[in-house]
Amino acid sequence: MKKRNRLNREEILYFLFQKIHSTSQQVLNEEILEEDLPTAASLARELDLRLEEIKKRLQTLKDEDLIQAVGINPKRYRTNVWRLKTLEKQSDYPLQFLFHLSPPSNDDEED
């Protein structure tokens, strides 16, 4: 039986957002096509996690309006660029989502 990754919720969210954001930038720069954006299934394979787990985490990012689904079958995901730009301008926006999107800390490092 295949061993599953033991990533915590924040690490999964961080990976998903970074992957979606980087491929979205490649689409904007015309380096790849929109059909190359990640799907929930491709992200699940890459992280070696169950599809249901990935869909739940994608929903969290969608609820924060940080990503949006493109297409119907399969759904592909891209960054909501407009939303990110408006967040940069709103100094009073509750930035709780940043706690979920900051790079995972490495507890093994010494100061």
Secondary structure, DSSP 8 states (H G I E B T S, - for coil): --------HHHHHHHHHHHHHHHHHHHHTTSS-GGGS-BHHHHHHHHT--HHHHHHHHHHHHHTTSEEEESSSS-EEEE-HHHHHHHHH-TTS-TTHHHHHS----TT---
